[in-house]
Amino acid sequence: MQALVNLYGIEYGEGKTYATLEEAHASITGFNLTEAKALMKTAHTELVAAGDIVAGANIKIKIAYAKGAIQSDELAQVAIIQKHLNAALEGSGFGTIELEAVGSIDNRYNAVPEGKFAIGYGAWGGAAFYPFRNMQVYCDTDQYSVNERANWEPAAETLTITFEYVKDGETVEFEDTMTWKAWSNSMVGSGKYANASNDVKLRILAFMEEKYLAKYYRIPLASSTSAFLLSKQIAYFTEEYNIMYGFGGFRLLTFKMDDYQWREFIRKSGGTLDYK
């Protein structure tokens, strides 16, 4: 929460709009049209002054979007992004900025660092069992193509991490400097902080996430969610999601009623079931 509050520059405490960290964090939506318009106007002014574009230029950006053919739901996602982008462009000085999703790309993750596309759309999953290795996908150039690297080199650029934490009732000051790549591996295997407490590792991870997001090489746009309908006819093994087994799957699913009982249940319910 602190990392996100820092990233968005939200203050909290006595005399502030938000009294607590929790309130400040809850206020974050990731959408601020007023600020977006101001930043777009600044961007246009700076690009024109640098001679990179002419005033009022129309720009088309091709996005490395998918390995296969572009699907209708993916086009819908692009349309939403385009809608918000158009709103931010109002009064900026830009002409139009058109986004085009490109599919049938052999490796869209490699296409960006190879210079074939300026922007890539993708997602990272995993690290659910051990979240402290998550930053490897952005920093470890040995394991990953690091498609979000943009103009930086995580194996060379250093990061100094500082914070305070409580250990055995005493406040301890933490400070260390390593390359981003070294930090991403520091909490894994035989890494320098692999055996540190979860409190220390969480602070390291949050610090890295904040400073990485502040580079704006990678902009979070969406998250995916899996939902399950608990039917009145069936019962899952558990209604508490288990990270390894979900709700038990079909193998552990049981029926509460046979087909006759189910038809009678629907009939006595008026022919329509209310799942609200």
C-alpha positions as MATLAB code, in Angstrom:
seq = 'MQALVNLYGIEYGEGKTYATLEEAHASITGFNLTEAKALMKTAHTELVAAGDIVAGANIKIKIAYAKGAIQSDELAQVAIIQKHLNAALEGSGFGTIELEAVGSIDNRYNAVPEGKFAIGYGAWGGAAFYPFRNMQVYCDTDQYSVNERANWEPAAETLTITFEYVKDGETVEFEDTMTWKAWSNSMVGSGKYANASNDVKLRILAFMEEKYLAKYYRIPLASSTSAFLLSKQIAYFTEEYNIMYGFGGFRLLTFKMDDYQWREFIRKSGGTLDYK';
ca = [
       0.000    0.000    0.000;
       2.802    2.398    0.866;
       4.514    1.781   -2.465;
       1.360    2.657   -4.425;
       0.628    5.713   -2.290;
       4.183    6.911   -2.898;
       3.881    6.245   -6.630;
       0.734    8.331   -6.964;
       2.008   11.048   -4.634;
      -0.885   10.812   -2.195;
      -0.316   12.292    1.248;
      -2.022   11.113    4.394;
      -1.996   11.897    8.079;
      -3.207   14.667   10.359;
      -4.601   17.598    8.430;
      -4.518   15.743    5.109;
      -7.396   14.595    2.935;
      -6.783   11.007    4.036;
      -6.067   10.234    7.668;
      -4.557    6.778    7.261;
      -2.494    4.788    4.800;
      -5.466    2.476    4.242;
      -7.717    5.406    3.268;
      -5.083    6.864    0.957;
      -4.576    3.496   -0.714;
      -8.319    2.937   -1.138;
      -8.616    6.260   -2.974;
      -6.385    5.112   -5.837;
      -8.232    4.329   -9.058;
      -5.397    4.773  -11.548;
      -7.596    7.192  -13.510;
      -7.101   10.967  -13.381;
      -8.316   12.623  -16.580;
      -7.375   16.132  -15.470;
      -3.759   15.180  -14.858;
      -3.673   13.018  -17.993;
      -4.709   16.005  -20.142;
      -2.054   18.196  -18.534;
       0.646   15.587  -19.129;
      -0.423   15.099  -22.749;
      -0.188   18.850  -23.323;
       3.282   18.924  -21.787;
       4.338   15.950  -23.917;
       3.158   17.646  -27.099;
       5.005   20.867  -26.242;
       8.241   19.022  -25.483;
       8.075   16.813  -28.585;
       7.477   19.798  -30.858;
      10.300   21.767  -29.199;
      12.673   18.809  -29.668;
      11.734   18.549  -33.346;
      10.426   15.014  -32.939;
       6.966   15.849  -34.286;
       5.191   18.799  -35.874;
       2.403   20.537  -33.987;
      -0.928   18.792  -34.381;
       0.651   15.661  -35.795;
      -1.434   12.550  -36.323;
       0.302    9.488  -34.897;
      -0.294    5.798  -35.432;
       1.103    3.305  -32.954;
       1.238   -0.381  -33.795;
       1.118   -2.602  -30.735;
       2.637   -6.074  -30.621;
      -0.521   -7.663  -29.301;
      -0.871  -11.377  -29.855;
       0.879  -14.488  -31.077;
      -2.245  -15.593  -32.912;
      -4.928  -13.743  -34.818;
      -6.538  -10.790  -33.050;
      -9.794  -11.849  -31.391;
     -12.942   -9.780  -30.873;
     -12.385   -9.488  -27.115;
      -8.859   -8.186  -27.771;
     -10.200   -5.585  -30.188;
     -12.654   -4.568  -27.483;
      -9.750   -4.061  -25.084;
      -7.968   -1.844  -27.604;
     -11.160    0.134  -28.119;
     -11.367    0.855  -24.384;
      -7.741    1.998  -24.272;
      -8.327    4.137  -27.379;
     -11.391    5.724  -25.785;
      -9.489    6.838  -22.696;
      -6.520    7.971  -24.794;
      -8.793   10.129  -26.953;
     -10.220   11.762  -23.829;
      -6.717   12.577  -22.566;
      -5.749   14.126  -25.928;
      -8.404   16.841  -25.790;
      -6.739   20.248  -25.789;
      -3.238   18.744  -25.841;
      -2.214   20.002  -29.274;
      -1.877   16.511  -30.724;
      -3.918   15.551  -33.744;
      -4.986   11.946  -33.364;
      -3.164    9.001  -31.865;
      -4.459    5.770  -33.355;
      -3.699    2.419  -31.769;
      -3.507   -0.665  -33.988;
      -3.268   -4.106  -32.455;
      -1.070   -6.455  -34.481;
      -1.444  -10.216  -34.228;
       0.205  -13.300  -35.680;
       3.568  -12.357  -34.160;
       5.994  -15.208  -33.502;
       7.177  -13.748  -30.207;
       5.592  -10.460  -29.184;
       7.697  -10.376  -26.011;
      10.953  -10.367  -27.994;
       9.557   -8.031  -30.657;
       9.788   -4.979  -28.390;
      13.434   -5.186  -27.235;
      14.359   -6.127  -30.809;
      12.951   -2.773  -31.926;
      10.211   -4.222  -34.123;
       7.515   -2.521  -32.053;
       7.612    0.399  -29.640;
       4.811   -1.007  -27.500;
       3.847   -4.530  -26.546;
       0.746   -5.810  -24.816;
       1.194   -8.800  -22.592;
       0.822  -10.258  -19.157;
       2.812  -12.108  -16.578;
       1.369  -14.788  -14.349;
       2.870  -17.140  -11.834;
       4.932  -16.384   -8.721;
       1.828  -17.245   -6.720;
       3.683  -19.650   -4.481;
       6.684  -17.407   -3.936;
       5.952  -13.760   -4.831;
       9.475  -12.581   -3.998;
      10.770  -13.854   -7.338;
       8.254  -11.792   -9.309;
      10.700   -9.016  -10.259;
      12.953  -11.488  -12.071;
      10.768  -11.264  -15.166;
      11.594   -7.555  -15.430;
      15.226   -7.646  -14.321;
      16.898  -11.001  -14.900;
      18.307  -10.773  -18.426;
      19.640  -14.332  -18.239;
      16.246  -15.951  -17.749;
      13.943  -13.582  -19.617;
      13.966  -11.390  -22.724;
      12.740   -8.572  -20.444;
      10.434   -7.018  -23.013;
       9.739   -4.096  -20.677;
      13.384   -3.012  -20.438;
      12.890    0.026  -22.746;
      16.035    2.174  -22.540;
      17.539    0.782  -19.385;
      19.820   -2.107  -18.548;
      18.835   -3.891  -15.312;
      22.119   -5.793  -15.235;
      24.050   -2.503  -15.033;
      21.793    0.086  -13.387;
      21.959    0.099   -9.594;
      19.224    0.644   -7.041;
      19.659    1.672   -3.410;
      16.956    0.330   -1.124;
      16.416    1.864    2.311;
      13.723    1.321    4.910;
      13.179    0.759    8.617;
      11.624   -2.289   10.214;
      11.127   -3.671   13.692;
      13.086   -6.712   14.828;
      12.869   -8.098   18.366;
      11.225   -4.879   19.500;
      13.947   -2.632   18.093;
      13.932   -0.436   14.985;
      16.461   -1.597   12.410;
      17.668    0.523    9.490;
      18.109   -1.348    6.210;
      20.248   -0.017    3.350;
      21.916   -1.804    0.456;
      22.866   -1.095   -3.154;
      22.885   -3.628   -5.978;
      21.975   -3.820   -9.639;
      18.312   -4.365  -10.410;
      19.211   -7.798  -11.693;
      20.997   -8.669   -8.445;
      18.069   -7.391   -6.373;
      15.613   -9.513   -8.392;
      17.668  -12.601   -7.537;
      18.467  -11.607   -3.964;
      15.407  -13.292   -2.444;
      15.605  -16.494   -4.469;
      17.598  -19.686   -3.858;
      20.924  -18.789   -2.282;
      20.392  -15.059   -2.773;
      21.652  -12.540   -0.235;
      18.230  -12.075    1.363;
      16.645  -15.438    0.554;
      16.598  -16.348    4.248;
      15.523  -12.923    5.485;
      12.149  -12.559    7.184;
       9.050  -12.180    5.039;
       8.689   -8.650    6.443;
      12.102   -7.664    5.068;
      11.505   -9.399    1.730;
       8.096   -7.782    1.352;
       9.636   -4.345    1.855;
      12.364   -5.070   -0.688;
       9.789   -6.295   -3.197;
       7.503   -3.288   -2.641;
      10.431   -0.871   -2.962;
      11.451   -2.469   -6.271;
       7.883   -2.436   -7.582;
       7.450    1.248   -6.712;
      10.702    2.354   -8.336;
      10.117    0.179  -11.387;
       6.562    1.408  -11.946;
       7.852    4.990  -11.582;
       9.924    4.410  -14.739;
       6.656    3.932  -16.667;
       8.254    1.369  -18.942;
       5.379   -0.897  -18.031;
       1.910    0.481  -17.376;
      -0.628   -1.757  -15.593;
      -3.891   -1.693  -17.526;
      -5.983   -4.641  -16.438;
      -6.139   -7.758  -14.338;
      -7.888  -11.033  -15.057;
     -10.273  -12.828  -12.753;
     -11.682  -16.341  -12.760;
     -15.224  -16.695  -11.412;
     -17.239  -19.779  -10.544;
     -20.989  -20.080  -10.189;
     -22.028  -22.226   -7.250;
     -25.054  -23.993   -8.704;
     -27.942  -25.054   -6.481;
     -27.681  -28.508   -8.047;
     -24.006  -29.183   -7.367;
     -21.483  -28.737   -4.589;
     -17.779  -28.119   -4.969;
     -15.433  -29.788   -2.519;
     -14.788  -26.395   -0.914;
     -16.079  -22.871   -1.312;
     -12.750  -21.511   -0.082;
     -10.385  -21.135   -3.041;
      -7.246  -23.243   -2.743;
      -4.290  -21.984   -4.761;
      -3.291  -25.512   -5.802;
      -6.654  -27.210   -6.273;
      -9.099  -24.376   -6.904;
     -12.496  -25.487   -5.578;
     -11.745  -29.169   -6.102;
     -12.503  -29.331   -9.808;
     -14.804  -31.817  -11.510;
     -13.154  -34.796   -9.797;
     -14.387  -33.702   -6.369;
     -17.662  -32.136   -7.508;
     -20.851  -33.775   -6.205;
     -24.527  -33.499   -7.110;
     -27.074  -32.490   -4.501;
     -29.993  -33.786   -6.592;
     -30.533  -36.245   -9.415;
     -32.187  -35.102  -12.654;
     -35.750  -35.728  -11.392;
     -35.170  -33.925   -8.121;
     -33.577  -31.042  -10.004;
     -36.592  -30.659  -12.332;
     -38.951  -30.746   -9.353;
     -36.837  -28.190   -7.532;
     -36.996  -25.813  -10.513;
     -40.766  -26.375  -10.891;
     -41.426  -25.614   -7.220;
     -39.234  -22.513   -7.552;
     -41.571  -21.165  -10.228;
     -39.454  -22.267  -13.146;
     -36.753  -19.687  -12.520;
     -33.879  -19.802  -10.066;
     -32.595  -16.663   -8.395;
     -28.829  -16.803   -7.788;
     -28.550  -13.317   -6.283;
];
